[in-house]
Amino acid sequence: MDELLGVFGLNRAFLQQLSAERTEDARALLAAHRWSGAYYLVGYALECALKSCVVAYVERNIEVIFGSKGFQNKCWTHELESLLDLADLRSELEKVKTSNPKIAQNWLDVKDWSELSRYQMKTQSDAEKLFEAVTNNSDGVLPWVKTYW
């Protein structure tokens, strides 16, 4: 998959960098009271992190490309639930429900983020809630995802 993404200049390291930069962009937008942009970008940061996990999964299980027709095309999604499955992290999320139920709750708060949010107006509450659910150091979805990328 890295070689496919390489055509577009994307690889695990670049996706990880994008995730970090978009998180910081979202933080700056929150500070500037730009709620809609912050909401969109922190969700996008999580999308990039999950796509990095997909690449890591493919690197460990290259046969998935040949065993699942259309796997590569499915990777172009922006849906966080689909990316979680493509990265084979669904069972890990189930496990974390017992060890850290707050992460599981935060997943419920972030899973419905959509790239279409870039066309929506979001409130301060919306943006701050999503940012916290994604980035919280002990219970955020992003720190949890980073353990698999």
DSSP file (Angstrom, degrees, kcal/mol; ACC not computed):
  #  RESIDUE AA STRUCTURE BP1 BP2  ACC     N-H-->O    O-->H-N    N-H-->O    O-->H-N    TCO  KAPPA ALPHA  PHI   PSI    X-CA   Y-CA   Z-CA
    1    1 A M     >        0   0    0      0, 0.0     4,-3.1     0, 0.0     5,-0.3   0.000 360.0 360.0 360.0 -36.1    0.0    0.0    0.0
    2    2 A D  H  >  +     0   0    0      1,-0.2     4,-2.4     2,-0.2     5,-0.1   0.899 360.0  51.5 -54.9 -40.3    2.9    2.4    0.7
    3    3 A E  H  > S+     0   0    0      2,-0.2     4,-0.7     1,-0.2    -1,-0.2   0.876 110.9  47.8 -68.1 -33.9    3.9    2.1   -3.0
    4    4 A L  H >4 S+     0   0    0      1,-0.2     3,-1.0     2,-0.2     4,-0.4   0.945 116.0  43.0 -67.0 -47.3    0.3    3.0   -4.0
    5    5 A L  H ><>S+     0   0    0     -4,-3.1     5,-2.6     1,-0.2     3,-1.6   0.802 101.4  71.6 -67.8 -27.5    0.2    5.9   -1.7
    6    6 A G  H ><5S+     0   0    0     -4,-2.4     3,-1.4    -5,-0.3    -1,-0.2   0.794  84.7  67.8 -58.8 -28.5    3.7    6.9   -2.7
    7    7 A V  T <<5S+     0   0    0     -3,-1.0    -1,-0.3    -4,-0.7    -2,-0.2   0.846 108.4  38.0 -57.9 -33.1    2.3    7.9   -6.0
    8    8 A F  T < 5S-     0   0    0     -3,-1.6    -1,-0.3    -4,-0.4    -2,-0.2   0.294 122.9-104.3-101.2   7.9    0.5   10.7   -4.1
    9    9 A G  T < 5S+     0   0    0     -3,-1.4     2,-0.4     1,-0.3    -3,-0.2   0.634  80.2 132.3  79.5  13.8    3.4   11.4   -1.7
   10   10 A L      < +     0   0    0     -5,-2.6    -1,-0.3    -6,-0.1     2,-0.3  -0.810  17.7 141.7-103.9 140.0    1.6    9.6    1.1
   11   11 A N     >  -     0   0    0     -2,-0.4     4,-2.8    -3,-0.1     5,-0.3  -0.907  65.1 -80.2-155.4-179.4    3.1    6.9    3.4
   12   12 A R  H  > S+     0   0    0     -2,-0.3     4,-2.5     1,-0.2     5,-0.2   0.926 127.8  48.1 -56.1 -48.3    2.8    6.1    7.1
   13   13 A A  H  > S+     0   0    0      1,-0.2     4,-2.3     2,-0.2    -1,-0.2   0.904 113.4  47.5 -61.6 -41.5    5.2    8.7    8.2
   14   14 A F  H  > S+     0   0    0      2,-0.2     4,-2.9     1,-0.2    -1,-0.2   0.912 111.4  50.3 -67.6 -41.1    3.5   11.4    6.1
   15   15 A L  H  X S+     0   0    0     -4,-2.8     4,-2.3     2,-0.2    -2,-0.2   0.888 111.3  49.8 -62.5 -38.3    0.1   10.4    7.3
   16   16 A Q  H  X S+     0   0    0     -4,-2.5     4,-2.2    -5,-0.3    -2,-0.2   0.905 111.0  48.9 -65.8 -41.4    1.4   10.6   10.9
   17   17 A Q  H  X S+     0   0    0     -4,-2.3     4,-2.8     2,-0.2     5,-0.2   0.918 110.6  50.9 -63.1 -44.0    2.8   14.0   10.2
   18   18 A L  H  X S+     0   0    0     -4,-2.9     4,-2.9     1,-0.2     5,-0.3   0.917 108.8  52.0 -59.3 -42.9   -0.5   15.2    8.7
   19   19 A S  H  X S+     0   0    0     -4,-2.3     4,-1.8     1,-0.2    -2,-0.2   0.933 112.1  45.3 -59.1 -47.2   -2.3   13.9   11.8
   20   20 A A  H  X S+     0   0    0     -4,-2.2     4,-2.0     1,-0.2    -2,-0.2   0.919 115.3  46.7 -64.0 -44.1    0.0   15.8   14.1
   21   21 A E  H  X S+     0   0    0     -4,-2.8     4,-2.5     1,-0.2    -2,-0.2   0.903 111.8  49.6 -67.7 -40.6   -0.2   19.0   12.1
   22   22 A R  H  X S+     0   0    0     -4,-2.9     4,-2.3    -5,-0.2    -1,-0.2   0.835 108.6  54.4 -68.6 -30.9   -3.9   19.0   11.6
   23   23 A T  H  X S+     0   0    0     -4,-1.8     4,-2.2    -5,-0.3    -1,-0.2   0.934 111.2  44.5 -64.4 -45.2   -4.3   18.4   15.4
   24   24 A E  H  X S+     0   0    0     -4,-2.0     4,-2.3     2,-0.2    -2,-0.2   0.871 111.4  53.5 -67.4 -36.2   -2.2   21.5   16.0
   25   25 A D  H  X S+     0   0    0     -4,-2.5     4,-2.3     2,-0.2    -1,-0.2   0.922 109.4  49.0 -61.6 -43.0   -4.1   23.4   13.3
   26   26 A A  H  X S+     0   0    0     -4,-2.3     4,-2.4     2,-0.2    -2,-0.2   0.901 109.0  52.5 -63.1 -41.2   -7.4   22.5   15.1
   27   27 A R  H  X S+     0   0    0     -4,-2.2     4,-2.1     1,-0.2    -1,-0.2   0.913 110.4  48.2 -60.1 -43.1   -5.9   23.7   18.4
   28   28 A A  H  X S+     0   0    0     -4,-2.3     4,-1.5     1,-0.2    -2,-0.2   0.884 110.6  51.0 -66.2 -38.1   -5.0   27.0   16.9
   29   29 A L  H  <>S+     0   0    0     -4,-2.3     5,-3.3     2,-0.2    -1,-0.2   0.875 107.8  52.6 -68.4 -35.9   -8.5   27.3   15.4
   30   30 A L  H ><5S+     0   0    0     -4,-2.4     3,-1.7     1,-0.2    -2,-0.2   0.936 108.7  50.3 -60.9 -45.3  -10.1   26.6   18.8
   31   31 A A  H 3<5S+     0   0    0     -4,-2.1    -1,-0.2     1,-0.3    -2,-0.2   0.816 111.0  49.3 -62.9 -29.8   -8.0   29.4   20.3
   32   32 A A  T 3<5S-     0   0    0     -4,-1.5    -1,-0.3    -5,-0.1    -2,-0.2   0.336 116.6-115.7 -90.9   6.7   -9.1   31.7   17.5
   33   33 A H  T < 5 +     0   0    0     -3,-1.7     2,-1.0     1,-0.2    -3,-0.2   0.820  68.7 143.0  63.3  33.1  -12.8   30.7   18.1
   34   34 A R     >< +     0   0    0     -5,-3.3     4,-2.2     1,-0.2     5,-0.2  -0.688  20.6 170.9-102.2  76.4  -13.0   29.2   14.7
   35   35 A W  H  >  +     0   0    0     -2,-1.0     4,-2.6     1,-0.2     5,-0.2   0.869  67.5  49.7 -62.8 -45.7  -15.3   26.3   15.8
   36   36 A S  H  > S+     0   0    0     86,-0.4     4,-2.4     1,-0.2    -1,-0.2   0.919 113.5  45.8 -64.1 -43.8  -16.2   24.8   12.4
   37   37 A G  H  > S+     0   0    0      2,-0.2     4,-2.7     1,-0.2    -1,-0.2   0.900 113.0  50.4 -65.5 -40.6  -12.7   24.7   11.1
   38   38 A A  H  X S+     0   0    0     -4,-2.2     4,-2.3     2,-0.2     5,-0.3   0.919 110.3  50.4 -63.0 -43.6  -11.4   23.2   14.4
   39   39 A Y  H  X S+     0   0    0     -4,-2.6     4,-1.6     1,-0.2    -2,-0.2   0.949 113.7  44.8 -58.5 -51.1  -14.1   20.5   14.3
   40   40 A Y  H  X S+     0   0    0     -4,-2.4     4,-2.2     1,-0.2    -2,-0.2   0.936 114.2  47.9 -60.7 -47.8  -13.3   19.5   10.8
   41   41 A L  H  X S+     0   0    0     -4,-2.7     4,-2.3     1,-0.2    -1,-0.2   0.849 108.2  52.0 -69.9 -34.6   -9.6   19.5   11.2
   42   42 A V  H  X S+     0   0    0     -4,-2.3     4,-1.6     2,-0.2    -1,-0.2   0.878 111.8  48.4 -70.4 -33.2   -9.5   17.4   14.4
   43   43 A G  H  X S+     0   0    0     -4,-1.6     4,-2.2    -5,-0.3    -2,-0.2   0.899 110.7  50.8 -66.5 -40.1  -11.7   14.8   12.7
   44   44 A Y  H  X S+     0   0    0     -4,-2.2     4,-2.6     1,-0.2    -2,-0.2   0.869 105.1  57.1 -64.5 -36.7   -9.4   14.9    9.7
   45   45 A A  H  X S+     0   0    0     -4,-2.3     4,-1.9     1,-0.2    -1,-0.2   0.908 108.3  46.9 -60.2 -41.4   -6.4   14.4   12.0
   46   46 A L  H  X S+     0   0    0     -4,-1.6     4,-2.5     2,-0.2    -2,-0.2   0.889 108.9  54.8 -68.0 -38.8   -8.0   11.2   13.3
   47   47 A E  H  X S+     0   0    0     -4,-2.2     4,-2.4     1,-0.2    -2,-0.2   0.936 108.6  48.3 -58.2 -46.6   -8.8   10.1    9.8
   48   48 A C  H  X S+     0   0    0     -4,-2.6     4,-1.9     1,-0.2    -1,-0.2   0.895 110.7  51.5 -61.9 -40.0   -5.1   10.5    8.8
   49   49 A A  H  X S+     0   0    0     -4,-1.9     4,-1.7     1,-0.2    -1,-0.2   0.915 110.5  48.0 -63.8 -42.9   -4.0    8.5   11.9
   50   50 A L  H  X S+     0   0    0     -4,-2.5     4,-2.0     1,-0.2    -2,-0.2   0.881 108.8  53.7 -66.3 -37.0   -6.4    5.7   11.1
   51   51 A K  H  X S+     0   0    0     -4,-2.4     4,-2.2     1,-0.2    -1,-0.2   0.870 105.6  54.0 -65.8 -34.7   -5.2    5.6    7.5
   52   52 A S  H  X S+     0   0    0     -4,-1.9     4,-2.3     1,-0.2    -1,-0.2   0.892 107.4  51.3 -62.3 -38.4   -1.6    5.2    8.9
   53   53 A C  H  X S+     0   0    0     -4,-1.7     4,-2.6     2,-0.2    -2,-0.2   0.866 106.4  54.2 -65.7 -36.3   -2.9    2.3   10.9
   54   54 A V  H  X S+     0   0    0     -4,-2.0     4,-2.5     2,-0.2    -2,-0.2   0.934 108.9  48.1 -62.3 -45.1   -4.4    0.8    7.7
   55   55 A V  H  X S+     0   0    0     -4,-2.2     4,-2.5     1,-0.2    -2,-0.2   0.917 111.4  50.4 -61.7 -42.9   -1.0    1.0    6.0
   56   56 A A  H  X S+     0   0    0     -4,-2.3     4,-1.6     1,-0.2    -1,-0.2   0.905 110.1  50.7 -61.4 -41.3    0.7   -0.6    9.1
   57   57 A Y  H  X S+     0   0    0     -4,-2.6     4,-1.5     1,-0.2    -2,-0.2   0.922 110.6  48.4 -62.3 -44.5   -1.9   -3.4    8.9
   58   58 A V  H  < S+     0   0    0     -4,-2.5    -2,-0.2     1,-0.2    -1,-0.2   0.893 107.5  55.6 -64.3 -39.4   -1.2   -4.0    5.2
   59   59 A E  H  < S+     0   0    0     -4,-2.5     3,-0.4     1,-0.2    -1,-0.2   0.866 113.8  40.8 -61.2 -35.1    2.5   -4.0    5.9
   60   60 A R  H  < S+     0   0    0     -4,-1.6    -1,-0.2     1,-0.2    -2,-0.2   0.709 128.8  31.0 -82.4 -21.0    2.0   -6.8    8.4
   61   61 A N    ><  +     0   0    0     -4,-1.5     3,-2.5    -5,-0.2     4,-0.3  -0.474  65.3 164.0-137.9  60.5   -0.6   -8.6    6.3
   62   62 A I  T >>  +     0   0    0     -3,-0.4     3,-1.6     1,-0.3     4,-0.5   0.768  69.7  72.4 -55.4 -27.9    0.3   -8.0    2.7
   63   63 A E  H >> S+     0   0    0      1,-0.3     4,-2.3     2,-0.2     3,-0.7   0.712  78.3  77.5 -62.7 -18.8   -2.0  -10.9    1.6
   64   64 A V  H <> S+     0   0    0     -3,-2.5     4,-1.4     1,-0.3    -1,-0.3   0.834  87.5  59.0 -60.7 -30.9   -5.0   -8.8    2.5
   65   65 A I  H <4 S+     0   0    0     -3,-1.6     6,-0.3    -4,-0.3    -1,-0.3   0.867 115.6  33.7 -64.9 -35.3   -4.5   -6.9   -0.8
   66   66 A F  H << S+     0   0    0     -3,-0.7    -2,-0.2    -4,-0.5    -1,-0.2   0.688 117.2  54.5 -93.5 -20.3   -4.8  -10.1   -2.8
   67   67 A G  H  < S+     0   0    0     -4,-2.3     2,-0.5     1,-0.2    -2,-0.2   0.649 105.7  51.2 -89.4 -15.8   -7.4  -11.8   -0.5
   68   68 A S  S >< S-     0   0    0     -4,-1.4     3,-2.2    -5,-0.2     4,-0.3  -0.889  82.4-136.8-128.7 101.6  -10.0   -9.1   -0.5
   69   69 A K  T 3  S+     0   0    0     -2,-0.5    -3,-0.1     1,-0.3    -4,-0.0  -0.323  91.0  14.1 -57.7 128.6  -11.1   -7.8   -3.8
   70   70 A G  T 3> S+     0   0    0     -5,-0.2     4,-2.0    -2,-0.1    -1,-0.3   0.541  81.3 133.7  85.2   7.7  -11.3   -4.1   -3.8
   71   71 A F  H <> S+     0   0    0     -3,-2.2     4,-1.0    -6,-0.3    -2,-0.1   0.925  73.5  51.0 -55.3 -46.1   -9.4   -3.7   -0.5
   72   72 A Q  H >4 S+     0   0    0     -4,-0.3     3,-0.6     1,-0.2     4,-0.3   0.897 108.8  50.5 -60.8 -41.1   -7.4   -0.8   -1.9
   73   73 A N  H >4 S+     0   0    0      1,-0.2     3,-1.4     2,-0.2    -1,-0.2   0.858 104.2  58.7 -65.8 -33.9  -10.4    1.0   -3.2
   74   74 A K  H >< S+     0   0    0     -4,-2.0     3,-1.4     1,-0.3    -1,-0.2   0.775  93.2  69.4 -65.0 -24.9  -12.1    0.8    0.2
   75   75 A C  T << S+     0   0    0     -4,-1.0    -1,-0.3    -3,-0.6    -2,-0.2   0.627  81.7  73.3 -70.9 -12.4   -9.1    2.6    1.7
   76   76 A W  T <  S+     0   0    0     -3,-1.4    -1,-0.3    -4,-0.3    -2,-0.1   0.441  75.7 115.0 -81.1   2.0  -10.1    5.8    0.0
   77   77 A T    <   -     0   0    0     -3,-1.4    -3,-0.0     1,-0.1     0, 0.0  -0.234  56.2-156.5 -70.1 159.5  -13.0    6.3    2.4
   78   78 A H        +     0   0    0      5,-0.0     2,-0.5     4,-0.0    -1,-0.1   0.355  59.3 116.3-109.3  -1.5  -13.2    9.1    4.9
   79   79 A E     >  -     0   0    0      1,-0.2     4,-2.3    35,-0.1     5,-0.2  -0.576  56.4-153.1 -76.9 120.9  -15.6    7.1    7.2
   80   80 A L  H  > S+     0   0    0     33,-0.5     4,-2.4    -2,-0.5     5,-0.2   0.869  93.7  54.3 -63.7 -38.6  -13.9    6.5   10.6
   81   81 A E  H  > S+     0   0    0     30,-0.6     4,-1.8     1,-0.2    -1,-0.2   0.928 110.3  47.0 -61.0 -44.9  -15.8    3.3   11.3
   82   82 A S  H  > S+     0   0    0      1,-0.2     4,-2.6     2,-0.2    -2,-0.2   0.900 111.4  50.7 -64.6 -40.9  -14.7    1.8    7.9
   83   83 A L  H  X S+     0   0    0     -4,-2.3     4,-2.0     2,-0.2    -1,-0.2   0.879 106.1  55.8 -65.4 -37.4  -11.1    2.9    8.5
   84   84 A L  H  <>S+     0   0    0     -4,-2.4     5,-2.6     1,-0.2     6,-0.4   0.917 111.9  43.8 -58.4 -43.2  -11.2    1.2   12.0
   85   85 A D  H ><5S+     0   0    0     -4,-1.8     3,-1.5     3,-0.2    -2,-0.2   0.903 110.5  53.6 -69.6 -42.2  -12.2   -2.0   10.3
   86   86 A L  H 3<5S+     0   0    0     -4,-2.6    -1,-0.2     1,-0.3    -2,-0.2   0.822 109.1  49.9 -63.0 -30.1   -9.7   -1.7    7.4
   87   87 A A  T 3<5S-     0   0    0     -4,-2.0    -1,-0.3    -5,-0.2    -2,-0.2   0.444 113.1-123.8 -84.9  -0.4   -7.0   -1.3   10.0
   88   88 A D  T < 5S+     0   0    0     -3,-1.5    -3,-0.2    -5,-0.1     4,-0.2   0.894  72.8 128.8  58.8  43.7   -8.3   -4.4   11.8
   89   89 A L     >< +     0   0    0     -5,-2.6     4,-2.2    -6,-0.1     5,-0.2   0.379  34.4  97.0-107.8   2.1   -8.8   -2.5   15.1
   90   90 A R  H  > S+     0   0    0     -6,-0.4     4,-2.0     1,-0.2     5,-0.1   0.921  87.1  47.0 -58.9 -45.2  -12.4   -3.4   15.8
   91   91 A S  H  > S+     0   0    0      1,-0.2     4,-2.0     2,-0.2    -1,-0.2   0.859 110.3  53.6 -67.2 -33.5  -11.4   -6.2   18.2
   92   92 A E  H  > S+     0   0    0      2,-0.2     4,-2.0     1,-0.2    -1,-0.2   0.879 107.2  51.3 -66.8 -37.1   -8.9   -3.9   19.9
   93   93 A L  H  X S+     0   0    0     -4,-2.2     4,-0.9     2,-0.2    -2,-0.2   0.895 107.9  52.5 -65.7 -39.0  -11.6   -1.3   20.5
   94   94 A E  H >< S+     0   0    0     -4,-2.0     3,-0.5     1,-0.2     4,-0.4   0.904 109.3  50.1 -61.8 -40.5  -13.8   -4.0   22.0
   95   95 A K  H >X S+     0   0    0     -4,-2.0     3,-1.3     1,-0.2     4,-1.2   0.886 105.2  55.9 -64.8 -39.2  -10.9   -4.9   24.4
   96   96 A V  H 3X S+     0   0    0     -4,-2.0     4,-3.3     1,-0.3     8,-0.3   0.708  88.7  78.2 -70.3 -17.9  -10.4   -1.3   25.5
   97   97 A K  H << S+     0   0    0     -4,-0.9    -1,-0.3    -3,-0.5    -2,-0.2   0.837 102.4  37.4 -58.6 -31.8  -14.0   -1.1   26.5
   98   98 A T  H <4 S+     0   0    0     -3,-1.3    -1,-0.2    -4,-0.4    -2,-0.2   0.854 122.0  41.6 -88.5 -37.3  -13.1   -3.0   29.7
   99   99 A S  H  < S+     0   0    0     -4,-1.2    -2,-0.2     1,-0.2    -3,-0.2   0.844 138.1   6.6 -80.4 -33.1   -9.7   -1.5   30.4
  100  100 A N    >X  +     0   0    0     -4,-3.3     3,-1.3    -5,-0.1     4,-1.2  -0.591  63.4 177.7-149.1  80.9  -10.6    2.1   29.6
  101  101 A P  H 3> S+     0   0    0      0, 0.0     4,-2.3     0, 0.0     5,-0.2   0.728  78.9  68.8 -60.5 -20.6  -14.3    2.6   28.9
  102  102 A K  H 3> S+     0   0    0      2,-0.2     4,-2.7     1,-0.2     5,-0.2   0.881  97.0  51.7 -66.4 -36.8  -13.8    6.3   28.4
  103  103 A I  H <> S+     0   0    0     -3,-1.3     4,-2.4    -7,-0.2    -1,-0.2   0.934 109.8  49.7 -62.7 -44.0  -11.9    5.6   25.2
  104  104 A A  H  X S+     0   0    0     -4,-1.2     4,-1.7    -8,-0.3    -2,-0.2   0.903 111.6  48.5 -61.2 -40.8  -14.8    3.5   24.0
  105  105 A Q  H  X S+     0   0    0     -4,-2.3     4,-1.4     1,-0.2    -1,-0.2   0.906 110.0  51.7 -65.2 -41.3  -17.2    6.3   24.9
  106  106 A N  H  X S+     0   0    0     -4,-2.7     4,-1.5     1,-0.2    -2,-0.2   0.875 104.8  56.7 -63.6 -36.0  -15.0    8.9   23.1
  107  107 A W  H  X S+     0   0    0     -4,-2.4     4,-2.8     1,-0.2     3,-0.5   0.928 104.2  52.7 -59.2 -43.4  -15.0    6.6   20.0
  108  108 A L  H  < S+     0   0    0     -4,-1.7     4,-0.3     1,-0.2    -1,-0.2   0.847 109.7  50.1 -60.1 -32.8  -18.8    6.8   20.1
  109  109 A D  H  < S+     0   0    0     -4,-1.4    -1,-0.2     1,-0.2    -2,-0.2   0.765 121.0  32.4 -75.8 -25.8  -18.5   10.6   20.2
  110  110 A V  H >< S+     0   0    0     -4,-1.5     3,-2.4    -3,-0.5    -2,-0.2   0.691  93.6  85.7-104.8 -20.8  -16.1   10.8   17.2
  111  111 A K  T 3< S+     0   0    0     -4,-2.8   -30,-0.6     1,-0.3   -31,-0.4   0.734  88.6  53.7 -60.0 -25.4  -17.1    7.9   15.0
  112  112 A D  T 3  S+     0   0    0     -4,-0.3    -1,-0.3    -5,-0.2    -2,-0.1   0.385  76.2 126.0 -93.7   5.2  -19.8    9.8   13.1
  113  113 A W    <   -     0   0    0     -3,-2.4   -33,-0.5     2,-0.0     2,-0.3  -0.324  43.7-165.1 -56.0 146.3  -17.4   12.7   12.2
  114  114 A S    >   -     0   0    0    -35,-0.1     3,-2.2     1,-0.1     4,-0.2  -0.981  35.8-125.4-138.0 149.0  -17.6   13.2    8.4
  115  115 A E  G >  S+     0   0    0     -2,-0.3     3,-1.5     1,-0.3     4,-0.1   0.732 109.2  73.2 -62.9 -19.3  -15.5   15.0    5.9
  116  116 A L  G >  S+     0   0    0      1,-0.3     3,-2.1     2,-0.2    -1,-0.3   0.628  72.8  84.3 -69.1 -11.7  -18.8   16.7    5.0
  117  117 A S  G X  S+     0   0    0     -3,-2.2     3,-1.9     1,-0.3    -1,-0.3   0.709  71.0  76.8 -64.1 -17.0  -18.5   18.7    8.2
  118  118 A R  G <  S+     0   0    0     -3,-1.5    -1,-0.3     1,-0.3    -2,-0.2   0.703  96.3  48.0 -65.3 -15.4  -16.3   21.1    6.3
  119  119 A Y  G <  S+     0   0    0     -3,-2.1     2,-0.3    -4,-0.1    -1,-0.3   0.285 102.3  84.5-103.4   8.3  -19.6   22.4    4.9
  120  120 A Q  S <  S-     0   0    0     -3,-1.9     2,-0.5   -84,-0.1   -80,-0.1  -0.792  75.3-123.9-114.7 153.3  -21.3   22.7    8.2
  121  121 A M        -     0   0    0     -2,-0.3     2,-0.3   -85,-0.0    -2,-0.1  -0.833  32.1-166.3 -91.7 128.8  -21.4   25.3   10.9
  122  122 A K        -     0   0    0     -2,-0.5   -86,-0.4    -5,-0.0   -87,-0.1  -0.868  12.7-127.5-117.8 150.9  -20.3   23.9   14.3
  123  123 A T     >  -     0   0    0     -2,-0.3     4,-2.4   -88,-0.1     5,-0.2  -0.389  29.4-105.3 -88.8 169.7  -20.7   25.4   17.7
  124  124 A Q  H  > S+     0   0    0      1,-0.2     4,-2.9     2,-0.2     5,-0.3   0.925 123.6  51.8 -57.5 -45.5  -18.0   26.0   20.3
  125  125 A S  H  > S+     0   0    0      1,-0.2     4,-2.4     2,-0.2     5,-0.2   0.912 108.9  50.0 -59.9 -44.4  -19.5   23.1   22.3
  126  126 A D  H  > S+     0   0    0      2,-0.2     4,-2.3     1,-0.2     5,-0.2   0.944 114.7  44.0 -58.0 -49.3  -19.3   20.8   19.2
  127  127 A A  H  X S+     0   0    0     -4,-2.4     4,-2.6     1,-0.2    -2,-0.2   0.917 115.2  46.2 -66.6 -45.6  -15.7   21.7   18.5
  128  128 A E  H  X S+     0   0    0     -4,-2.9     4,-2.4    -5,-0.2    -1,-0.2   0.893 112.6  50.9 -66.8 -38.9  -14.5   21.4   22.0
  129  129 A K  H  X S+     0   0    0     -4,-2.4     4,-2.4    -5,-0.3    -2,-0.2   0.935 113.8  43.7 -64.2 -46.0  -16.2   18.1   22.7
  130  130 A L  H  X S+     0   0    0     -4,-2.3     4,-2.3    -5,-0.2     5,-0.2   0.928 113.1  51.6 -66.1 -43.5  -14.8   16.5   19.5
  131  131 A F  H  X S+     0   0    0     -4,-2.6     4,-2.9    -5,-0.2     5,-0.3   0.927 112.5  45.9 -59.0 -45.3  -11.3   17.9   20.2
  132  132 A E  H  X S+     0   0    0     -4,-2.4     4,-2.2     1,-0.2    -1,-0.2   0.912 112.0  50.9 -64.3 -43.4  -11.3   16.6   23.7
  133  133 A A  H  < S+     0   0    0     -4,-2.4     8,-2.4    -5,-0.2    -1,-0.2   0.850 118.0  39.7 -63.9 -33.9  -12.6   13.2   22.6
  134  134 A V  H  < S+     0   0    0     -4,-2.3     8,-2.6     6,-0.3    -2,-0.2   0.907 127.3  27.8 -79.8 -43.9   -9.9   12.9   20.0
  135  135 A T  H  < S+     0   0    0     -4,-2.9     5,-0.2    -5,-0.2    -3,-0.2   0.588  72.7 132.6-105.5 -11.3   -6.9   14.3   21.8
  136  136 A N     X  -     0   0    0     -4,-2.2     4,-2.5    -5,-0.3    -4,-0.0  -0.155  55.6-134.6 -48.2 128.7   -7.3   13.8   25.5
  137  137 A N  T  4 S+     0   0    0      1,-0.2    -1,-0.1     2,-0.2    -5,-0.0   0.839  97.5  27.2 -59.1 -38.4   -3.9   12.4   26.7
  138  138 A S  T  4 S+     0   0    0      1,-0.1    -1,-0.2     5,-0.0   -35,-0.1   0.756 139.2  18.5 -97.3 -25.8   -5.3    9.6   28.8
  139  139 A D  T  4 S+     0   0    0     -7,-0.1   -33,-0.2   -37,-0.1    -2,-0.2   0.326  88.8 122.3-129.5   6.7   -8.7    8.8   27.2
  140  140 A G     X  -     0   0    0     -4,-2.5     4,-1.3    -5,-0.2    -6,-0.3  -0.385  61.2-131.6 -77.6 152.5   -8.6   10.3   23.7
  141  141 A V  H  > S+     0   0    0     -8,-2.4     4,-2.9     1,-0.2     5,-0.2   0.883 103.4  57.8 -67.7 -39.2   -9.1    8.2   20.6
  142  142 A L  H  > S+     0   0    0     -8,-2.6     4,-2.5     1,-0.2    -1,-0.2   0.938 104.9  47.9 -62.8 -48.9   -6.0    9.6   18.8
  143  143 A P  H  > S+     0   0    0      0, 0.0     4,-0.6     0, 0.0    -1,-0.2   0.894 114.2  49.3 -58.7 -36.1   -3.5    8.6   21.5
  144  144 A W  H >< S+     0   0    0     -4,-1.3     3,-1.1     1,-0.2    -2,-0.2   0.937 110.7  49.1 -65.3 -46.0   -5.1    5.1   21.5
  145  145 A V  H >< S+     0   0    0     -4,-2.9     3,-2.3     1,-0.3     4,-0.4   0.875 101.6  64.6 -60.5 -38.1   -4.9    4.9   17.7
  146  146 A K  H >< S+     0   0    0     -4,-2.5     3,-0.7     1,-0.3    -1,-0.3   0.736  88.5  68.2 -61.2 -22.2   -1.2    6.0   17.7
  147  147 A T  T << S+     0   0    0     -3,-1.1    -1,-0.3    -4,-0.6    -2,-0.2   0.629 106.9  40.6 -71.0 -10.3   -0.4    2.8   19.6
  148  148 A Y  T <         0   0    0     -3,-2.3    -1,-0.2    -4,-0.2    -2,-0.2   0.401 360.0 360.0-115.3  -1.0   -1.2    0.9   16.4
  149  149 A W    <         0   0    0     -3,-0.7    -2,-0.1    -4,-0.4    -3,-0.1   0.506 360.0 360.0 -90.9 360.0    0.2    3.1   13.7
